[in-house]
Amino acid sequence: MFYLSGLYVAVTLALVPSINVNALKDGDCEVCVSFLGRFYQTLKDNDVKFSSAEIEKAFMKTCKDAKGKENRLCYYIGATSDAATKMINEVSKPMSYHVPVEKICDKLRKKDSQICELKYEKELDLSTVELKTLKVKELKKILEHWDETCKGCVEKTDFIRKIQELMPKYAPNAAKARTEF
């Protein structure tokens, strides 16, 4: 009798789907999931042959243009020229089999936890934010995001003036909203 009940428990546990407690939750691996998701979509849109070698080549090309946290992700995976490791096959091989990007990022997280620690910086709403309340570091980031520099800027007011000068070019809606006040 004991034998049958033990067998019943074993069969039941085998049939019940296992729950992966380490699976990605919403918001985990934000940069990885977003970047690889967009990359996968461009592969599909451009009818790229889904071979591991073709995906690797396309990924290296995409990583050349990546900036900020996405460039850091490429570095961790080994898709940049200065990367110390090469884990790019951990992306290209599963992607060639159309494995969901969430699963790819989860597998990458197990290899290198830094990959899932990357988070996008919060975007500032330039139409409502009071530039005078921002720190100089934040003002510099706005200019850096626009690929601009402020030569000769020494004081905070210099950075604010430069941002206000460039806002119509890089954030026209914000500039328009600011003039309507």
N, C-alpha and C positions, 0 to 999 in steps of 0.2 A: 504494500500500500504506500509506504514511504517512497518507494521507487517511482511509482506513477505520479505522485504529487510533485516530486522533484523534476521529473520529466515534463510535467505540465508547466511548471514555472519556467524551465529553460526554453521551451517552445514559445511561451508567451513573450518572454523577454527578447527572443530572437525576432519575433514578428512585429513588435512595437518599434517604431522608428526611434533611433537614438537622438538625443538632444545634445547638440554641441554647445556646451556652456561657454566656450571660447570664441564662438562665432561673432562676426562683426555686428555691432548695433548701429542704429541710426546715428550719424555724425562721426563714427569711427573712421579712420583712414580717409578723411575728407578730401585731401589733395590727391591721394592715390586713386580713389574711386572716381573722382571727377575727371582727372587728367586721362586716366586709362579709358574711361567711358567715352570721352570726346575723341580720343585717338581711335578707338574701335569703330566709332561711328564714321570717322573719315575714311577708314579702311573700307567699310561697307559702301560708302557713298562713291568712292573712287574705283570701285571694283578691283581692288588689289587682290592678287592671288594669295589665299590664306595658307602660305607655307611659312614655316618657321624662319627661314632665311629672308624672305621678302618682308615679313613683319619686323624682323630685327633691323633691316636696312631702313624701313620707313620710320621706325621708332627712333633710331639714331638721328635721322634727318629732322624729325619733329622736336627732339630734345635740343638741337642746335639753336632753335628759336625760343626755347622755353626760358622764362624769367622767374625770379623770385623763388617761391616755394616749389614750383613745378620743376625748376632747374635743379633744386636741391634733391627732389625725388629722383630725377634722372641720374644725378651723381651717385645716390645711394644704390641705384639699380645697376649702374655701370655703363650708362648710355652717353656719358660725356667723355671728352678726350682726356680729362685730368682725373678720372675716377680710378680709385685704387682697386676696386673689386669689379667682377663681371658676373652679374646675376641676370643679365638681360634675357637669357634663355628661360628663366623662371616666368617671364612675361610672354615671350614670343611663342613658346611651345604650347602652353594652355590656350593662348588666344587663337592659335591655328586650329584648335579643336572647338572654338567658340565657347569656351568656359566663361561664365559670367565674371565681370571685373571684380565684383565683391569677393568672389572665391579666390581670384588671383591675388588680390590685396591681402586677404587673410593669410594666404600661404606665404606671401612676402613678409608679412608681419612676424611670422614664426621664424623666419631667417634673420631679419633685422628689425627690431622693434622701433627704430628711429623712423621708419617709413610711415608708420601710422601716427606718429607724434606730430607730423607736419599738419598745420592748420593754416587756412587762409586768414589774412588779416581782415578785420572788419572794415568795410567800405564806409567812408565818411560821406554824409549827405551834404555836399558843398552848398546846396541851396539854402540850408537852414543852419548849418554849423556857424558858430561865432569864431572867426579865425583868431581873434585876440585871446581866446581862452585856450587855444591849442598850444602845446609845447613846440619849441623850435624843431625838435626831432620829428614831430608829426608833420610840421610844415615842410621840412626837407623831404619827407616820404611822399608828400603830394607831388612835389616837383620831380622827384625821382620816378614816380609812377608815370609822369608825363614825359620822361626822358629829357628833362630840362635841369639846368643848374642855375644857381644864383651867384654869379661871380661878383665879388665885392660886397656881398651881403654880410653885415656884421651883427646888426641888431634884428630883433624879432620883427620890427616894423618893415625892415627891408624885405624879408621873406614874404610878409603879408602883401606888400605892394607888388612884388613879383607875381604872386599867385593871382591877385586881382587883375593884373595886366594880362596874364595868360589864360585866365578862366574863359573868356569868350571863344578862344581857339579850342581848348580841350574839354570844357564842360559848358557848352553854350546854354543849355537849359538852366543850369545853376546860375550862370551869369545873368540870364534874363530874369529869373526869379528874384535875384538879389536887387535888381534895379527897380522891380515893381513895388518894393517896400516903401 
